[in-house]
Amino acid sequence: MHPRHCAQCGARTQSIVPPGDSRERAVCSTCGHIEYDNPKLVVGCIPVWQDRVLLCRRAIEPRYGCWTLPAGFMENGESTAAGAARETLEEAGARVTNLRPFSILDVPYVHQVHMYFVADLVDLEFAEGDESLETRLFAEPEIPWDQLSFRTVIETLRAFFADRARGAIGFHHRTLDYPPRP
Amino acid sequence: MHPRHCAQCGARTQSIVPPGDSRERAVCSTCGHIEYDNPKLVVGCIPVWQDRVLLCRRAIEPRYGCWTLPAGFMENGESTAAGAARETLEEAGARVTNLRPFSILDVPYVHQVHMYFVADLVDLEFAEGDESLETRLFAEPEIPWDQLSFRTVIETLRAFFADRARGAIGFHHRTLDYPPRP
């Protein structure tokens, strides 16, 4: 959805292809300001303690009540790893260290790129944040696969346990295609 | 810079911390719409032909006249690799295939994350696009290190040639700290 009003002057925008561009943008009908809309980065962690990983049960929509990895929108002024650690602290009350890039999942149909880090829990002093109902550690056989929140979380956890089984944590990149119609 | 006017209704925004949030956002003083501003992804390629890589000389600011890898802002609806291939076609007129994630560079002081892919040139039918003065292949000893455009390009090319020298192309992630004051 293009913005309807100009961020600079408040006048109405038009959806047109600016000169020298190849895509429709929201262009101000009065001052000519061009508003660009680009994909957002979601950053998160697989917080690890021995053979277990920390999941949070969502207290917010979408996917209220489902289990998820701590993750959220990256903020201006922070690095990807700093954002992932911040989200882990906010959602799971957990401090992590030694963050290693693990997965990048393109989700073009929602204009997002998700990036997960494998990280070590510093201690067991975690607790659910405002956006979580519950936070707990799961060994692989305990993972509630049918109650996970998002495809990016399922893909990341699958890849993590597969890597762990073969004794080598790698780096994974893939694009999620448009979801099948229900 | 926060937007001064609301994208939904055009009224003035205020820079305040919304309830339940921890950061200042541009919030509409009339309709309450919250405008989020997040880091942008820049995606690009190291286009490879045998022992050479393809660089472009910039025809636009910033860094007009400097050499660079083809890269640009990722667009909504595309994957990171599709964006990197598109930018390579637009800026260098070059078709690439077999894109492998190579580097992620966080640039928090400009609210950007740069992601480069190593990619194979399909053929030698390249030509400068509208944003380039010149496009040509460089072997490692020919790289104009002191005329490269951006730190992310320098870091990526350095890592690429170092990996190539030891015979294994890896994956690189790092955060660029605030640049030294001139």
Interface residues (C-beta under 8 A of the other chain):
Chain A: P3 R4 H5 C6 A7 Q8 C9 G10 A11 R12 G20 R23 E35 Y36 D37 N38 P39 K40 L41 F73 M74 E75 N76 G77 E78 S79 T80 A81 A82 P101 I104 D106 P108 Y109 H111 V113 M115 D130 F171 H173 T175
Chain B: P3 R4 H5 C6 A7 Q8 C9 G10 A11 R12 G20 R23 E35 Y36 D37 N38 P39 K40 L41 F73 M74 E75 N76 G77 E78 S79 T80 A81 A82 P101 I104 D106 P108 Y109 H111 V113 M115 D130 F171 H173 T175
